Amino acid sequence: MKNYQCECGNTLYFANSTCLSCQRPVGFISQEMTLSACEIDDNGYWISCLNGKAYRPCTNYSEYQVCNWLIPAEEDHSLCESCQLTETIPDLSKPDNLSLWFRMEQAKRQLIYTLSKLGLDVWKHGVENANELRFRFLEDEMEEDEYGEELTVKSTVITGHCNGVITLNLKEAEDASRLKMREQMNERYRTLIGHFRHESGHYYWDTLIQNSPHLEKFRSLFGDERQDYTKSMQLYYANGPVQGWQSSWISAYASMHPWEDWAESWAHYLHIVDTLETATEYSINILQNRLGNPLAETYRRASETDFQRIFEDWCRLTTVLNALNRSMGQDDAYPFVISYPALEKLSFIHDLLHQRL
């Protein structure tokens, strides 16, 4: 993620709503993909210190503090572009749900930022009959036992994607619940932003691959997606991942079905480009190698910038990240080894996004 600068010179971060130095209110301007400190005028409008234009805070910003995006003053929306994508929010009568919703929205905004930087159409403005990207944040339905004492799960929310709608179980925003699920699923990595990135991959498979000229190339790399998904899922959960999955897939879960292979590879591509942008914001050099920012417009448009260069920077960075984590007694930040077939899949995604296929 990029860092920004307040009018007073203080550093601002993507999630900030106030400058901690001068106390100016801060908001994200999605039309310009930038964070801006603001002055509030006599009419209550937020005047951006960057462009002098007038804005209003999103209702979810002013009322619930789960958002920090702004709306142009001339528009009549009460919700910003990000919050408009959320179809269902948690039940706010439950005391913990406001903080969980905040975490969901924060991860969603980070996803939207990266997708937009990659030039992907998130909102599909003016596109007729398009499956718009939407989000639902739901929680398991609970019921009391016959004595009204113990709660049991009546209905479980399955995180997934269907026809443009990404549904996430609210428990994924609970650290303890997510860690428990990670242990049960024998996963080395499970994060909230990882879920958003993975599920967005399913959405963009429908958008970028299905019924496109790239379908045959996809099948040559990932496999034939027409194989029975339900059967593949049952086999995976009954028998575990394909033996020796490390030689061909980026994760164990990717071996389940070509759709999941694509979604896992897509998520990892977003991990890579977003983290490298953050590293370049701090001018990180590793062994005298200056890292590139794959989300910078000049970098993205450079014809010579293939994925191999990005991958080399990623290997240098993750070697250091993992070593630092181990020094702190933490798990590896990136506990994956990318095989050559997995690298080819990442390169395919890169070339697709840069229109070089």
Residue pairs with C-beta under 8 A, 6 or more apart in sequence:
1 13
1 14
1 110
1 113
1 274
1 277
1 278
1 281
2 14
2 277
2 281
3 11
3 12
3 13
3 14
3 281
4 11
4 12
4 13
4 14
4 34
4 35
4 36
5 11
5 12
6 12
6 19
6 21
6 22
6 24
6 26
6 37
6 49
7 22
7 24
7 37
7 49
8 19
8 21
8 22
8 24
8 37
9 21
10 19
10 20
10 21
10 22
12 19
12 26
12 35
12 37
13 35
14 28
14 35
14 109
14 110
14 113
15 68
15 106
16 26
16 35
16 68
17 25
17 26
17 27
17 61
17 65
17 68
18 24
18 25
18 26
19 26
19 37
22 37
24 37
24 38
24 39
24 49
25 37
25 38
25 40
25 46
25 57
26 35
26 36
26 37
26 38
26 68
27 35
27 36
27 38
27 46
27 48
27 55
27 57
27 61
27 68
27 69
27 70
28 34
28 35
28 36
28 68
28 69
28 70
28 109
29 35
29 36
29 48
29 50
29 51
29 55
29 69
29 70
30 69
30 70
30 80
30 81
30 82
30 112
30 116
31 72
32 50
32 51
33 113
33 116
33 117
34 50
36 48
36 49
36 50
36 51
36 70
37 48
37 49
37 50
38 46
38 47
38 48
38 49
38 55
38 70
39 46
39 47
39 49
40 46
40 47
41 47
41 54
44 56
45 54
45 55
45 56
45 73
46 54
46 55
46 56
46 57
46 70
47 53
47 54
47 55
48 54
48 55
48 70
53 72
53 73
54 72
54 73
54 74
55 70
55 71
55 72
55 73
56 70
56 71
56 72
56 73
57 69
57 70
57 71
58 67
58 69
58 70
58 71
58 78
58 79
58 80
58 82
58 83
59 78
59 79
59 83
60 66
60 67
60 79
60 80
60 83
60 105
61 67
61 68
61 69
61 70
61 80
64 92
64 98
64 101
64 102
65 102
66 98
66 101
66 102
66 105
66 106
67 80
67 82
67 83
67 105
67 109
69 80
69 81
69 82
69 83
69 109
70 80
71 77
71 78
71 79
71 80
77 84
81 123
82 105
82 108
82 109
82 112
83 105
84 123
85 108
85 112
85 122
85 123
85 132
85 133
85 134
85 135
86 105
86 108
86 134
86 135
86 136
86 137
87 134
87 135
87 136
87 165
88 135
88 136
88 137
88 138
89 101
89 137
90 97
90 98
90 100
90 101
90 104
90 137
90 138
90 139
90 170
91 97
91 139
92 98
92 101
97 139
97 170
100 170
100 173
100 174
101 137
101 170
101 173
103 173
103 192
104 135
104 137
104 168
104 170
104 173
104 192
107 173
107 192
107 193
107 195
107 196
108 135
108 196
110 193
110 196
110 274
111 193
111 196
111 197
111 200
111 270
112 122
114 197
114 270
114 273
114 274
114 295
115 122
115 200
115 270
116 122
117 273
117 277
117 295
118 273
118 295
118 300
118 353
119 300
119 353
120 204
120 353
121 127
121 207
122 133
123 132
123 133
124 130
124 132
124 133
131 163
131 164
131 203
131 206
131 207
132 164
133 164
133 166
133 200
133 203
134 164
134 165
134 166
135 165
135 166
135 167
135 168
136 165
136 166
136 167
136 168
137 168
137 170
138 157
138 167
138 168
138 169
138 170
139 157
139 169
139 170
139 171
140 153
140 154
140 155
140 156
140 157
140 169
140 171
141 153
141 154
141 155
142 151
142 152
142 153
142 154
143 151
143 152
143 154
144 150
144 151
145 151
145 152
156 169
157 167
157 169
157 170
158 167
158 169
159 167
159 168
159 169
159 172
159 195
159 199
160 166
160 167
160 199
160 202
161 167
161 199
161 200
161 202
161 203
164 203
164 206
166 196
166 199
166 200
166 202
166 203
168 195
168 196
168 199
171 177
171 178
171 181
172 178
172 181
172 192
172 195
173 192
178 190
178 191
178 192
179 190
181 190
182 189
182 190
186 252
187 252
187 253
188 331
188 332
188 335
188 336
189 251
189 334
189 335
189 336
194 267
194 271
197 266
197 267
197 270
197 271
198 263
198 264
198 266
198 267
199 263
200 266
200 267
200 270
201 262
201 263
201 264
201 265
201 266
201 267
202 259
202 262
202 263
204 266
205 259
205 262
205 263
205 266
208 214
208 352
209 215
209 218
209 262
213 357
214 352
214 357
217 348
217 357
218 225
218 258
218 262
218 348
219 225
219 258
221 341
221 344
221 345
221 348
222 258
222 261
222 262
222 265
222 345
223 257
223 258
223 261
224 258
225 257
225 258
225 259
225 262
227 257
227 258
229 257
229 259
232 256
232 257
233 256
233 257
236 253
236 255
236 256
236 257
240 252
241 249
241 252
241 253
241 255
241 256
242 248
242 249
242 255
245 251
245 252
245 254
245 255
246 337
246 339
247 339
247 341
248 255
248 339
248 341
248 342
249 255
249 261
249 264
249 339
249 341
249 342
250 261
250 264
250 265
250 268
250 336
250 338
250 339
250 342
250 345
250 346
251 264
251 268
251 336
253 260
253 264
254 260
254 261
254 264
254 265
254 342
255 261
261 345
262 345
265 342
265 345
265 346
265 349
266 349
268 336
268 338
268 346
269 346
269 349
269 350
271 334
272 294
272 310
272 311
272 314
272 346
273 294
273 295
273 310
274 295
275 314
275 317
276 291
276 292
276 293
276 294
276 295
276 310
276 313
276 314
276 317
277 293
277 294
277 295
277 296
279 291
279 317
280 291
280 292
280 293
280 296
281 293
283 290
284 291
284 317
285 291
286 316
286 317
286 319
286 320
287 316
289 313
289 316
291 313
291 316
291 317
292 299
292 305
292 309
292 310
292 313
293 299
294 300
294 305
294 310
299 305
300 354
306 347
306 350
306 351
307 343
307 346
307 347
307 350
307 351
308 347
310 350
311 338
311 343
311 346
311 347
318 333
318 334
321 332
321 333
321 334
322 332
322 333
322 334
322 335
324 333
325 331
325 332
325 333
326 332
338 346
348 357
351 357
